[in-house]
Amino acid sequence: MRAAPPPLASAPTPLSRLLGIALDALREGAEVRGGPLPAGGPRAVAERVRAAVGEALPDTGTGAGEALRTLVRVLAEGAADPAHPLCAAHLHTPPLALAAAADLAASALNPSLDSWDQAPAASALEAEVTTALAAEVFPAADRPDALVTTGGTESNQLALLLARERHGAVRLVAGANAHHSLRRAAWLLGLPEPITVPTPGGVLEPAALTEALTGCPGPVLVAATAGTTDEGLIDPLPALADVCAAHGADLHVDAAYGGPVLFSRTHRHLLAGLDRARTVTVDLHKLGWQPAAAGLLAVRDPADLTALGHTADYLNAGDDTDAGLPDLLGRSLRTTRRPDVLKAAVTLRALGRAGLGDLVDRCVEQAQHLADLVEKAPGLDLRARPVLTTVLLRPAGADDTAVAGLRRTLLTEGRAVLGRATADGRLWLKATLLNPHTTPDDLARLVALVEGSTPR
Ligand SMILES: *Cc1c(COP(=O)(O)O)cnc(C)c1O
């Protein structure tokens, strides 16, 4: 007789038992790792994974408990752990426990947001949350809306697509500081060659934008950035919006990184002018502390979204829609779509604006403190006082090769995960602080580590 198939996620007792195994394996793996990332570099990590996996598709399975324990453990052991205070490269966030728990519930229920009959409550929840978040971005707009995306890349793509649907072959004009996904989206959509405006100071200057737009043929979408990837800077949004208005160009703001600063009473003034954009990208898997994916594209004028309308008879037949079944297919280019909104909804409700704003404030304060420490360290140079949570530093007098080598040494020794950024014609180490639990002592350790590893 054949054994029964493995239990489904809807069966609470097996799920809870397996969850216990997964949590134990996460803890054990992290203990073995002992630091922000595994020591030994790519080859050593790959060998440990290969040894643990053995055959990835065995003829006969090992059973749920063993498979979960073995693979979760090896993944945790070999993880770059964003919850470790010395893991501070990239906009790689330590997810909140409550968001991860909500994401588990989303996985267990598995609603799919491509049709109402697969997601009755999830689609209603998504509508509530996206309406609220769109109003946060566009407080004065009539009925702003937001789409849930997989992140800034997809949001930027959609923004360019919506601009193309408004104007035809629209040309992207963006600073050299803009995220690479924008130029890729222009390529993907077959748009005219984008214009890249030099940003030697790290932000898109209104005068430089004016020069780029003057005499620029055809319709234009200007993309500004609130929270640049390399330096965490915010383009001067009100002045750029003025330039766009004077030239009849649409403005998109990529606030994938900086957008959640809207939750902070103390710092939201940094985003003045954001609501003058036509579309705004916001990620909640950066400053927002969600497990990936949790992206948004906020849209000031909901009429822009009609361009995404699409009918597939099995998902949103006209008579179903006429009879009152919500039509969801126009809210994404994806078909099967996870309810990523659940974890965000739980987080917004649990923490409120004040709680989220406090997390933003903590990370901004940490960046200021780290900058203080770097300024005081005789062996280190600071690129500039931070605006958001990104601090660029480098050993004084080191050349770019030494800086790049230092970063790789810290990585392969498993001691710290720092990013890299070119600014001012030089290579810098980049600390992107997104962990609200990081302490001043942790930051002092980070500075000591960079100073101590400084090649002479
Ligand atoms: C992170 C980031 C992106 C890309 O977002 P993903 O969520 O990684 O797709 C785009 N723009 C900016 C400014 C970002 O910080």
The ligand as an SDF file (V2000), in Angstrom:
LIG
                    3D

 15 15  0  0  0  0  0  0  0  0999 V2000
   16.6670   48.7840   -4.4560 C   0  0  0  0  0  0  0  0  0  0  0  0
   16.4300   49.8010   -5.4710 C   0  0  0  0  0  0  0  0  0  0  0  0
   15.8690   49.4870   -6.6990 C   0  0  0  0  0  0  0  0  0  0  0  0
   15.6070   48.0600   -7.1010 C   0  0  0  0  0  0  0  0  0  0  0  0
   14.6290   47.5190   -6.3150 O   0  0  0  0  0  0  0  0  0  0  0  0
   14.4280   45.9440   -6.1590 P   0  0  0  0  0  0  0  0  0  0  0  0
   13.4460   45.8990   -5.0660 O   0  0  0  0  0  0  0  0  0  0  0  0
   15.7590   45.3790   -5.8080 O   0  0  0  0  0  0  0  0  0  0  0  0
   13.9150   45.4360   -7.4530 O   0  0  0  0  0  0  0  0  0  0  0  0
   15.5760   50.4950   -7.5790 C   0  0  0  0  0  0  0  0  0  0  0  0
   15.8590   51.7750   -7.2710 N   0  0  0  0  0  0  0  0  0  0  0  0
   16.4220   52.1200   -6.1130 C   0  0  0  0  0  0  0  0  0  0  0  0
   16.7250   53.5480   -5.8380 C   0  0  0  0  0  0  0  0  0  0  0  0
   16.7250   51.1420   -5.1610 C   0  0  0  0  0  0  0  0  0  0  0  0
   17.2740   51.4890   -3.9980 O   0  0  0  0  0  0  0  0  0  0  0  0
  1  2  1  0
  2  3  1  0
  2 14  2  0
  3  4  1  0
  3 10  2  0
  4  5  1  0
  5  6  1  0
  6  7  2  0
  6  8  1  0
  6  9  1  0
 10 11  1  0
 11 12  2  0
 12 13  1  0
 12 14  1  0
 14 15  1  0
M  END
$$$$
